[in-house]
Amino acid sequence: MSTEARLPAVTPLGPDSVAWQVVGDRRLLLGAGTALLLQVAHPVVGAGVHDHSNYTEDPWGRLDRTIDSLLSQVFGGQEAVAEAERLREMHKAIKGVDHHGERYHALNPEAYWWVHGSTFWTTVRMLDVFVQPLSREEKRRFYAEWRRLGLLLGLREHHMPADLEGFEAYFDDVVANRLEDNHTVRELLGSITMRATPPPPWWFLPEALWRPLRPTGGTVLTRCAIGLLPPVLRERLSLKWTDADERGLRRLGTLTRAAGNRVPDRVRLYPKAYRAQRG
């Protein structure tokens, strides 16, 4: 069935949306580890990633495809409709049996919405710490826009809390009662340390110069990934977090906010977001 026949009433986001103002900022990349940890701690998502993803073999390619997909959903106009259909087609084949012995499918609405909804939560959290906090009214608008993207992705109204307050209660409940430690969580935590990560495709210097940078990059990514998590989940995963770690995270936030005010939009924004905002 075509996207147009299945989702006739969904209008892609436009320049009047909160999402257009915040999603394209490169600083949000610092929250990628948190978003992924929240997602793979869900048993359905964790099983699907463990059985079907190649992110450990191709971390940069996987990251680029994920970012490009999200930017297409937000800034793509009619391209967002095609991207939503592509994602649903891709996820149809992701199924199996998890470590609890339960059958899973990536298009299970509970899991599919959790991936989308936890990305919203992480974006808001990142804005609070590293960019500029949204007002309560802006958060309400942003959430309503995220629900529109959910409809575009094929979810139904009843799969998603109706408003921001409902989402916040839902999110807290899932974190408290549904998320778990599992093999994929541990694998991901090892991956973001960058101990064995190859240089990114755009790295043009000798690989010998990349190796000494990995520990610093891994420390920053790990601190962000762990520090932005809800404390209750951090404790469940037995992840150490000290007062010194918290101070380090806050200092990084101060630095990124100051840098963002000085960096030109052409550099600060992803190209797809920059082109969209320039019209």
C-alpha positions in Angstrom: 0.0 0.0 0.0 1.4 3.4 -0.9 2.2 6.0 1.7 -0.3 8.4 0.2 -3.2 5.8 0.5 -2.2 4.9 4.0 -1.5 8.4 5.5 -3.6 10.8 3.5 -4.1 13.4 6.2 -0.5 13.9 7.4 1.3 17.1 6.4 5.1 17.3 6.7 6.6 19.9 9.0 7.5 23.3 7.7 9.5 26.4 8.7 6.9 27.6 11.2 7.6 24.5 13.4 9.8 24.3 16.5 11.4 21.2 15.1 12.8 23.3 12.2 14.5 25.6 14.6 16.2 23.0 16.8 16.7 19.6 15.2 19.3 20.6 12.7 21.9 21.7 15.2 25.1 19.6 15.1 25.5 19.9 18.9 22.6 17.5 19.3 25.0 14.8 18.1 26.3 14.8 21.7 23.1 13.1 22.8 23.3 10.3 20.3 24.6 7.8 22.8 21.8 8.6 25.3 19.1 8.2 22.6 20.6 4.8 21.6 20.9 3.6 25.2 17.3 4.5 25.9 16.2 2.6 22.7 18.2 -0.6 23.0 17.3 -0.9 26.7 13.8 -1.6 25.4 13.7 -5.4 25.0 12.2 -5.4 21.5 14.6 -2.7 20.2 17.6 -4.3 21.9 16.8 -7.7 20.3 16.3 -6.2 16.9 19.5 -4.2 17.0 21.4 -7.2 18.3 20.1 -9.5 15.5 19.9 -7.2 12.5 22.1 -4.1 12.9 25.7 -3.7 11.7 26.5 -0.6 13.7 29.6 -2.2 15.3 31.1 -3.0 11.9 30.1 0.3 10.3 29.6 2.9 13.1 30.1 6.0 11.0 27.9 4.8 8.2 25.1 3.8 10.6 25.3 7.2 12.3 25.2 9.1 9.0 22.2 7.1 7.8 20.3 7.7 11.1 21.0 11.4 11.1 20.1 11.8 7.4 16.8 9.9 8.0 15.8 12.2 10.9 16.7 15.3 9.0 14.7 14.0 6.0 11.7 13.5 8.3 11.9 17.0 9.7 13.1 19.1 6.8 12.3 17.0 3.8 8.8 18.2 2.9 7.4 15.5 0.6 10.7 13.7 0.9 9.6 13.0 4.5 6.7 10.9 3.2 9.0 8.8 1.1 11.5 8.4 4.0 8.7 7.3 6.4 7.6 4.6 3.9 11.2 3.5 3.4 11.7 3.1 7.1 8.5 1.0 7.4 9.5 -1.2 4.5 13.0 -1.7 6.0 11.6 -2.6 9.5 9.1 -5.2 8.1 11.9 -7.8 7.9 13.3 -7.1 11.4 11.8 -9.9 13.5 12.9 -12.8 15.7 13.0 -14.1 19.2 14.5 -12.1 22.1 16.5 -13.4 25.0 13.3 -13.8 27.1 12.1 -16.3 24.5 9.5 -13.8 23.3 8.8 -13.2 19.6 9.5 -9.6 18.5 8.9 -7.4 15.4 10.4 -4.0 14.8 7.0 -2.6 13.7 5.4 -3.5 17.1 3.7 -0.1 17.7 5.0 0.0 21.4 8.6 -0.4 20.3 8.3 1.7 17.1 6.8 4.6 19.1 9.4 4.2 21.9 12.2 4.8 19.4 10.5 7.9 18.1 9.4 9.2 21.5 12.7 8.6 23.2 14.4 10.6 20.4 12.0 13.5 21.3 12.9 13.2 25.0 16.6 13.1 24.3 16.4 16.2 22.0 14.7 18.2 24.7 17.2 17.0 27.2 20.1 18.0 24.9 18.6 21.4 24.4 18.4 22.0 28.1 22.0 21.1 28.7 24.0 22.0 25.6 22.0 24.5 23.5 19.1 26.5 24.9 16.1 25.2 26.9 12.7 25.4 25.3 9.9 27.1 27.1 7.0 25.0 28.3 4.9 26.2 25.5 7.6 25.5 23.0 7.9 22.0 24.3 4.2 21.5 23.9 4.4 22.6 20.3 7.4 20.5 19.7 5.7 17.4 21.1 2.6 18.0 18.9 4.9 18.2 15.9 6.7 15.0 17.0 3.3 13.3 17.1 2.7 14.4 13.5 6.0 12.8 12.5 4.8 9.7 14.3 1.6 9.6 12.2 3.8 10.1 9.1 5.9 7.1 10.2 2.7 5.0 10.3 1.8 5.1 14.0 -1.8 5.8 15.0 -3.2 8.5 17.4 -3.9 5.9 20.1 -0.3 4.7 20.0 1.0 8.1 21.3 0.1 10.1 24.4 -2.1 13.0 23.4 -0.1 15.8 25.0 3.2 16.6 26.6 2.1 15.9 30.1 0.8 12.5 29.0 4.1 11.8 27.3 6.1 12.7 30.4 4.1 10.3 32.5 4.4 7.6 29.8 8.1 8.1 29.5 8.7 7.9 33.3 6.6 4.7 33.4 8.5 3.0 30.5 11.9 3.9 32.1 10.7 2.6 35.5 9.0 -0.6 34.4 10.0 -1.6 30.9 13.6 -0.8 30.2 16.3 -3.4 31.1 20.0 -4.2 31.0 20.8 -6.5 28.1 23.6 -7.6 25.8 22.9 -4.8 23.3 23.2 -2.1 26.0 26.6 -3.5 27.1 27.8 -3.7 23.5 26.7 -0.2 22.9 28.5 1.1 26.0 31.7 -0.5 24.8 31.2 1.0 21.3 30.9 4.6 22.5 34.2 4.4 24.3 35.7 4.5 20.7 38.6 2.2 21.7 38.4 0.4 18.4 36.5 2.9 16.2 38.2 3.6 12.8 38.6 7.1 11.5 35.4 8.7 10.0 35.2 8.7 6.2 36.0 12.5 6.1 39.2 12.0 8.1 42.0 13.0 5.6 45.0 12.8 8.0 47.1 9.7 8.7 45.4 7.1 10.8 48.2 7.4 13.3 46.9 10.9 14.2 43.4 9.5 14.8 44.4 6.9 17.4 45.5 9.4 20.1 42.2 11.3 19.7 40.0 8.3 20.3 40.3 8.2 24.1 39.3 11.9 24.4 36.4 11.4 22.0 35.3 8.3 23.8 35.4 10.0 27.2 33.2 12.9 26.0 30.7 10.6 24.3 30.5 8.3 27.3 30.1 11.1 29.7 27.3 12.6 27.7 25.6 9.3 27.1 25.6 8.3 30.7 25.1 11.8 32.2 22.0 12.6 30.2 20.2 9.4 31.1 17.4 9.4 33.7 19.1 8.7 37.0 16.8 5.7 37.7 18.0 4.0 34.5 21.6 4.9 35.1 21.3 3.1 38.5 19.6 0.1 37.0 22.4 -0.2 34.4 25.0 0.1 37.3 26.7 3.0 35.5 29.0 5.1 37.7 28.2 8.8 37.9 30.1 11.1 40.3 29.8 14.7 41.3 33.0 15.3 39.2 31.3 13.7 36.2 28.3 16.0 36.7 30.5 19.1 36.9 32.3 18.0 33.7 29.0 17.6 31.9 27.9 21.1 33.0 31.2 22.6 31.9 30.8 21.0 28.5 27.3 22.5 28.3 28.6 25.9 29.0 31.3 25.5 26.3 28.9 24.3 23.6 26.3 27.0 24.4 29.1 29.7 24.1 30.5 28.1 20.9 27.1 27.9 19.3 26.6 31.6 19.6 29.8 32.3 17.7 29.7 29.6 15.0 28.1 30.5 11.7 24.8 28.7 10.8 26.5 27.1 7.8 28.8 25.3 10.2 26.5 24.9 13.2 23.7 23.3 11.2 23.6 20.1 9.1 23.5 21.0 5.4 20.0 19.7 4.9 18.8 21.9 7.8 20.8 24.9 6.6 19.3 24.7 3.1 15.8 24.3 4.4 16.1 27.2 6.7 17.6 29.4 4.0 14.6 28.6 1.8 
